[in-house]
Structure formats: C-alpha cells, structure tokens
C-alpha cells in the first residue's frame, strides 16, 4: 500500500472535488487508487465509461451485472446488494452499485478490499449523472 488511495488523496486535498463526468472519474480512480487495475462504469447494460480495452470492457460489464444478480439470489432478506467482492490468486473483482449504475473494477493481488470499495463508492458519488 503506497498511500495513493483515492480516498486518502481526497482527504489530503490533492484531488479535485465536486461532480465530474464519468470518464474523468474513472481516469482519476485508476490514477490515484494504485490497487485498481481497470474499471468500467455501466448502467442498464450500457457502458458509460471505461479504462479497459474494448474486449475487457464488455467482459467486465457483463461479469459485474452477473455477480450482482447471483449475490442477490443468495440473499434471504430481500435487501439490495450494494457490492460484491471476488478474491482471486492474481487479483480481484469488485462491483459497487448505486440506484442504477455500477462500477466493476479489477485489482492487484492482495488489495485492501475496504479501501478499494471506498474508492469505488467515492468515484460513483463524484459522477454527476448516469449520462455524464
């Protein structure tokens, strides 16, 4: 951990504040959060922004939606699934959603899940609108 987390950078005032467009938010996320390798922002099956290749973008958008559906099926209380984390030997996949958007991100091995989730949630909040 290098201390370059998006959340830490914002607390130190080294990143801009306020709403921004979707692509700028993802670019800033991957620049400042050194644990995030690539990220995709999607809404209702549409990709709104990405830092991944075209092939990976489609794959990650699909995987993110499927992970949320599977996780919702495992819930017995009917509550909305707000995030999913999958740990893999060579990294991880995290999905965070708000009302109608989701960010799917891959991470480096041994990433700090709570910190990455915080960074993803912060990026979602900073995006001004679903069509930004």
C-alpha positions as CSV (number, residue, x, y, z in Angstrom):
1,X,0.0,0.0,0.0
2,X,1.6,3.2,-1.1
3,X,-0.9,5.7,0.4
4,X,-2.1,6.8,-3.0
5,X,-5.6,5.6,-2.5
6,X,-8.3,7.8,-4.0
7,X,-9.9,8.3,-0.6
8,X,-6.6,9.3,1.0
9,X,-5.8,11.6,-1.8
10,X,-9.1,13.4,-1.4
11,X,-8.6,13.7,2.3
12,X,-5.3,15.3,1.7
13,X,-6.8,17.7,-0.8
14,X,-4.6,16.6,-3.7
15,X,-7.6,15.6,-5.9
16,X,-10.3,17.9,-7.2
17,X,-13.7,17.9,-5.5
18,X,-17.3,18.1,-6.8
19,X,-19.1,16.4,-9.7
20,X,-17.3,15.3,-12.8
21,X,-18.0,13.4,-15.9
22,X,-17.9,9.6,-15.9
23,X,-14.7,9.1,-17.9
24,X,-12.8,11.7,-15.8
25,X,-13.9,10.0,-12.6
26,X,-12.7,6.6,-13.8
27,X,-9.4,8.0,-15.1
28,X,-8.8,9.7,-11.7
29,X,-9.8,6.5,-9.9
30,X,-7.2,4.4,-11.7
31,X,-4.6,7.1,-11.4
32,X,-4.9,7.7,-7.7
33,X,-6.0,4.3,-6.4
34,X,-3.0,2.2,-7.1
35,X,-4.8,-1.0,-6.2
36,X,-7.3,-0.6,-9.1
37,X,-6.1,-2.0,-12.4
38,X,-9.1,-1.3,-14.6
39,X,-12.6,-0.1,-14.2
40,X,-15.9,0.0,-16.1
41,X,-19.0,2.2,-15.3
42,X,-22.2,0.7,-16.6
43,X,-25.9,1.4,-16.4
44,X,-28.8,-0.7,-17.6
45,X,-26.5,-2.7,-19.9
46,X,-24.8,0.3,-21.4
47,X,-21.1,1.2,-20.8
48,X,-20.8,4.8,-19.7
49,X,-17.0,4.9,-19.2
50,X,-14.0,2.6,-19.1
51,X,-10.3,2.4,-18.5
52,X,-10.1,-1.1,-20.1
53,X,-9.7,-2.4,-23.6
54,X,-12.9,-2.9,-25.7
55,X,-12.8,-6.6,-25.2
56,X,-12.2,-6.4,-21.4
57,X,-14.8,-3.6,-21.1
58,X,-17.6,-5.9,-22.5
59,X,-16.4,-8.8,-20.3
60,X,-16.2,-6.7,-17.1
61,X,-19.6,-5.1,-17.7
62,X,-21.2,-8.5,-18.1
63,X,-19.4,-10.0,-15.2
64,X,-20.3,-7.1,-12.9
65,X,-24.0,-7.5,-13.7
66,X,-23.9,-11.2,-13.3
67,X,-22.2,-11.0,-9.9
68,X,-24.9,-8.7,-8.6
69,X,-27.6,-11.0,-9.8
70,X,-26.1,-14.1,-8.3
71,X,-25.4,-12.3,-5.0
72,X,-29.0,-11.0,-4.9
73,X,-30.2,-14.6,-5.3
74,X,-28.2,-15.7,-2.3
75,X,-29.8,-13.0,0.0
76,X,-32.6,-14.3,2.1
77,X,-33.7,-10.9,3.4
78,X,-34.5,-9.4,0.0
79,X,-32.2,-6.5,0.6
80,X,-30.5,-4.9,-2.4
81,X,-26.9,-6.0,-2.9
82,X,-24.7,-2.9,-2.9
83,X,-21.3,-4.5,-3.5
84,X,-19.7,-7.8,-4.4
85,X,-16.1,-8.8,-3.9
86,X,-14.4,-11.8,-5.5
87,X,-10.8,-12.6,-4.4
88,X,-8.6,-14.4,-6.9
89,X,-5.0,-15.5,-6.7
90,X,-3.9,-12.9,-9.2
91,X,-6.1,-10.1,-8.1
92,X,-9.8,-9.5,-7.5
93,X,-13.0,-8.2,-8.9
94,X,-15.2,-5.7,-7.1
95,X,-18.6,-4.3,-8.1
96,X,-20.2,-1.4,-6.4
97,X,-23.7,-0.1,-7.4
98,X,-25.9,2.8,-6.6
99,X,-29.5,3.2,-7.8
100,X,-28.9,2.4,-11.5
101,X,-25.2,2.5,-12.1
102,X,-22.3,0.1,-11.2
103,X,-18.6,0.3,-11.3
104,X,-16.8,-3.0,-11.9
105,X,-13.1,-3.0,-11.1
106,X,-10.2,-5.4,-11.2
107,X,-7.5,-5.1,-8.5
108,X,-3.9,-6.1,-7.9
109,X,-3.2,-9.2,-5.8
110,X,-3.7,-8.6,-2.1
111,X,-5.6,-5.4,-2.5
112,X,-7.3,-3.9,0.6
113,X,-10.9,-4.6,-0.2
114,X,-12.4,-2.0,2.2
115,X,-10.2,0.8,0.8
116,X,-11.0,-0.2,-2.8
117,X,-14.7,-0.3,-2.1
118,X,-14.4,3.2,-0.5
119,X,-12.6,4.5,-3.6
120,X,-15.3,2.9,-6.0
121,X,-18.1,4.4,-3.9
122,X,-16.5,7.8,-3.9
123,X,-16.0,7.7,-7.7
124,X,-19.7,6.8,-8.2
125,X,-20.7,9.7,-6.0
126,X,-18.5,12.1,-7.9
127,X,-20.0,11.3,-11.3
128,X,-22.6,14.0,-12.0
129,X,-25.2,11.9,-13.7
130,X,-25.7,8.5,-15.3
131,X,-25.2,10.0,-18.8
132,X,-22.2,12.2,-17.8
